[in-house]
Amino acid sequence: MLVSAKDMLNKARDGKYAVGQFNINNLEWTKAILLTAQELNSPVILGVSEGAGKYMCGYKTVVGMVKGMIEELKITVPVALHLDHGSYEGAKACIEAGFSSVMFDGSHYPIEENVKKTTELVKTCNELGLSLEAEVGSIGGEEDGVVGMGECADPDECKAIADLGVTMLAAGIGNIHGKYPENWPGLSFETLAAVKEKVGDMPLVLHGGTGIPEDMIKKAISLGVAKINVNTECQLSFADATRKYIEAGKDLEGKGFDPRKLLAPGFEAIKNTVKEKMELFGSIGKA
């Protein structure tokens, strides 16, 4: 059973921990994340970008796979299936396909347009009991082909969007998708504190969780971040384990070429990465 992210994020905000959003890219990814969440008794958010949704044969296929796995693997911890960085059309398509949570990223629109489209989606999500994430100030790095340095959000614009009744807000605080460059100045806690002051109890979201130093992650959680997104780190650990398997020539031994064997080390690597993150975010045992 899929749930909205609302309750898990409100509990995280009050308990001063964060729930991880781990992006899924295929069956192995999904299975690894769900099993780890169950083993560690942690709530979890499965993120799906529009690109990954397309890759996995559309949103209905993703919903079918995730719901089937929850049932077959007897997953009892809260699981939200969430569209990551959705366009307005993408958000509507995911709502129709049966996602339990969506993100509408209107950060590249003028604020009036962002407000108008977010208002419409708030109404739809409220009627259906889904959670909705909005974004103000674009997150840097590469996201579906768009590259940018991490911008800092305008706290007043954050308040304007938060007041529309969204569930959670992603505010740019100098964070970046993908690997952080050598000259990255770090997170702007000044911006985060100013945003928190304006939006009050609204759970905040930190995108680009890969490569942010642990002390910064902990400080961000203490300042109201209740959801942290991780994708690149799982991809890197999966690739690294797969590379080692092939470089060791294991795919040439016996039935080592069987995809179930070939992908097993990468699967375990994802589990380990997710576990490390859940420990850092403080969500273990919070389901």
C-alpha positions in Angstrom: 0.0 0.0 0.0 1.4 3.4 -1.0 1.0 6.3 1.4 1.3 10.1 1.0 4.5 11.5 2.4 2.7 14.0 4.6 2.6 12.0 7.9 6.1 10.7 7.6 7.5 14.1 7.0 5.5 15.8 9.8 6.8 13.1 12.2 10.4 13.6 10.9 10.1 17.4 11.3 8.9 17.0 14.9 11.4 14.3 15.7 14.3 16.2 14.2 15.3 13.5 11.6 14.8 13.2 7.9 13.2 10.7 5.6 15.4 9.7 2.6 14.0 9.9 -1.0 15.9 7.4 -3.0 15.4 7.5 -6.7 14.6 4.3 -8.4 15.9 3.4 -11.9 14.9 -0.2 -12.4 13.7 -3.4 -10.5 17.0 -4.0 -8.7 17.0 -0.4 -7.4 13.4 -0.6 -6.2 13.9 -4.0 -4.5 17.1 -3.0 -2.8 15.6 0.2 -1.3 12.3 -1.4 -0.2 14.1 -4.3 1.5 16.6 -2.0 3.3 13.7 0.2 4.6 11.9 -2.9 5.9 15.0 -4.3 7.5 15.8 -1.0 9.2 12.1 -0.2 10.0 12.4 3.1 8.3 9.8 5.1 6.3 11.0 5.7 2.7 10.2 7.7 -0.4 10.8 6.2 -3.8 11.7 9.0 -6.2 11.0 8.8 -10.0 12.3 11.4 -12.3 10.4 12.0 -15.6 13.4 10.5 -17.5 13.5 7.4 -15.3 9.7 7.0 -15.6 10.1 7.0 -19.4 13.0 4.5 -19.1 10.9 2.1 -17.0 8.1 2.1 -19.7 5.9 4.8 -18.2 4.3 5.7 -14.8 1.7 2.9 -14.8 4.5 0.3 -15.2 6.3 1.9 -12.2 3.2 1.9 -10.0 2.5 -1.8 -10.9 6.0 -2.8 -10.1 6.2 -0.9 -6.8 2.8 -2.1 -5.6 3.5 -5.7 -6.6 6.8 -5.6 -4.7 5.3 -4.1 -1.6 2.8 -7.0 -1.5 5.2 -9.8 -2.5 8.1 -8.7 -0.2 5.6 -8.1 2.6 6.7 -4.5 3.1 4.9 -2.9 6.1 6.9 0.3 6.5 5.3 3.5 5.0 6.3 3.9 1.4 5.5 7.0 -0.7 6.0 6.8 -4.5 7.0 10.3 -5.5 7.5 12.1 -8.9 10.8 14.0 -8.7 11.2 17.4 -10.4 7.9 17.0 -12.3 6.6 19.3 -15.0 2.9 20.3 -14.7 2.0 17.7 -17.3 4.2 15.1 -15.6 2.6 15.7 -12.2 -0.9 15.2 -13.7 0.2 12.0 -15.5 1.6 10.6 -12.2 -1.5 11.5 -10.2 -3.6 9.6 -12.9 -1.2 6.6 -12.8 -1.5 6.2 -9.0 1.5 7.8 -7.5 1.0 8.8 -3.8 3.1 12.0 -4.0 4.3 14.4 -6.7 6.7 17.2 -7.0 5.8 20.1 -9.3 9.0 22.0 -10.1 7.8 25.4 -11.2 11.1 27.1 -10.1 11.9 28.1 -13.7 8.6 29.9 -14.2 8.0 33.5 -13.1 6.6 33.4 -9.5 3.1 34.2 -10.6 3.0 31.2 -13.0 4.5 29.0 -10.3 1.8 30.1 -7.9 -1.0 29.6 -10.4 0.0 26.0 -11.4 0.9 25.0 -7.8 -2.6 26.2 -6.7 -4.3 23.9 -9.2 -2.2 21.0 -8.1 -2.8 21.7 -4.4 -6.5 21.4 -5.0 -6.2 18.1 -6.9 -3.8 16.5 -4.4 -5.9 17.6 -1.4 -9.0 16.0 -3.0 -7.1 12.7 -3.6 -5.1 12.7 -0.3 -1.7 12.9 -2.1 1.3 14.9 -0.9 2.8 17.7 -3.0 6.3 19.1 -3.1 7.0 22.5 -4.7 10.3 24.2 -5.5 11.6 27.8 -5.2 15.0 28.8 -6.5 16.5 26.3 -8.9 18.8 23.5 -7.5 22.2 23.5 -9.3 24.0 20.7 -11.1 22.6 18.6 -13.9 18.9 17.6 -13.7 17.5 16.1 -16.9 20.0 17.9 -19.1 19.9 21.3 -17.4 23.1 22.4 -15.7 23.3 25.2 -13.2 25.1 26.4 -10.0 23.1 26.1 -6.8 20.9 29.2 -6.4 19.5 30.5 -3.2 15.8 30.8 -2.9 14.1 34.1 -2.0 12.4 33.5 1.4 9.4 35.7 0.5 8.8 33.6 -2.6 9.1 30.5 -0.4 6.4 31.9 1.8 4.1 32.7 -1.1 4.3 29.1 -2.3 4.2 27.5 1.2 1.0 29.5 1.9 -0.8 27.8 -1.0 -1.0 24.6 1.1 1.8 22.4 -0.4 3.0 19.5 1.9 6.7 20.2 1.6 9.0 22.8 0.1 12.3 22.4 -1.7 14.2 25.7 -1.3 17.5 26.2 -3.1 20.3 26.8 -0.5 23.3 26.4 -2.8 22.8 22.6 -3.2 23.6 20.8 -6.4 22.5 17.6 -8.1 25.2 15.2 -9.0 28.8 15.4 -7.8 29.9 18.7 -6.0 32.7 20.6 -7.7 35.9 21.3 -5.8 35.1 25.0 -5.4 31.6 24.5 -4.0 31.1 27.1 -1.2 28.8 24.8 0.9 25.2 25.1 1.9 23.8 28.5 2.8 22.4 28.0 6.3 21.6 31.7 6.4 19.1 31.2 3.6 17.8 28.0 5.2 17.1 29.8 8.5 15.5 32.7 6.7 13.2 30.4 4.8 12.3 28.4 7.9 11.4 31.7 9.7 9.0 32.6 6.8 7.4 29.1 6.3 7.1 28.0 9.9 6.2 24.4 10.3 6.5 23.4 6.6 8.8 20.4 6.2 11.7 21.4 4.0 13.4 19.3 1.3 17.1 19.1 0.6 17.9 18.0 -3.0 21.3 16.9 -4.1 22.1 14.9 -1.0 25.1 13.1 -2.6 28.4 14.6 -1.4 27.2 17.1 1.2 29.4 16.7 4.3 27.7 14.8 7.2 27.9 17.8 9.6 26.1 20.0 7.1 23.4 17.3 6.6 22.9 17.2 10.4 22.8 20.9 10.7 20.2 21.2 7.8 18.0 18.6 9.6 18.2 20.6 12.9 17.0 23.7 10.9 13.8 22.0 9.6 14.9 19.8 6.6 12.7 16.6 6.9 13.3 15.0 3.4 16.7 14.5 1.7 17.0 13.3 -1.8 19.7 10.7 -2.8 20.3 9.4 -6.3 23.9 9.9 -7.6 25.4 8.1 -4.6 23.4 4.9 -5.3 24.3 5.1 -9.0 28.0 5.5 -8.2 28.1 2.6 -5.7 26.1 0.3 -8.1 28.5 1.1 -11.0 31.6 0.6 -8.8 30.4 -2.9 -7.6 29.5 -3.9 -11.1 32.8 -2.7 -12.5 34.7 -4.8 -9.8 32.7 -7.9 -10.6 33.5 -7.7 -14.3 37.1 -6.6 -13.8 37.6 -9.7 -11.6 36.4 -11.8 -14.5 33.5 -13.2 -12.5 31.1 -12.9 -15.5 33.3 -15.4 -17.3 33.2 -18.1 -14.5 30.4 -20.6 -14.8 27.0 -18.9 -15.1 28.5 -15.6 -13.9 27.0 -13.8 -17.0 23.5 -14.5 -15.7 22.0 -11.0 -15.0 20.9 -12.2 -11.6 24.5 -12.9 -10.7 26.0 -10.0 -12.7 23.7 -7.4 -11.0 23.9 -8.9 -7.5 27.0 -7.0 -6.2 25.5 -3.7 -7.4 22.2 -4.6 -5.7 24.1 -5.2 -2.4 26.0 -1.9 -2.9 22.7 0.1 -3.2 21.5 -1.6 0.0 24.6 -0.5 1.8 24.4 3.1 0.5 20.8 3.3 1.6 21.6 2.0 5.0 24.4 4.5 5.5 22.0 7.3 4.5 19.2 6.2 6.7 21.7 6.1 9.7 22.9 9.6 8.9 19.3 11.0 8.4 18.1 9.3 11.7 15.1 7.5 10.2 16.0 4.0 11.4 13.3 2.5 13.6 11.0 5.4 12.9 8.4 3.5 10.8 
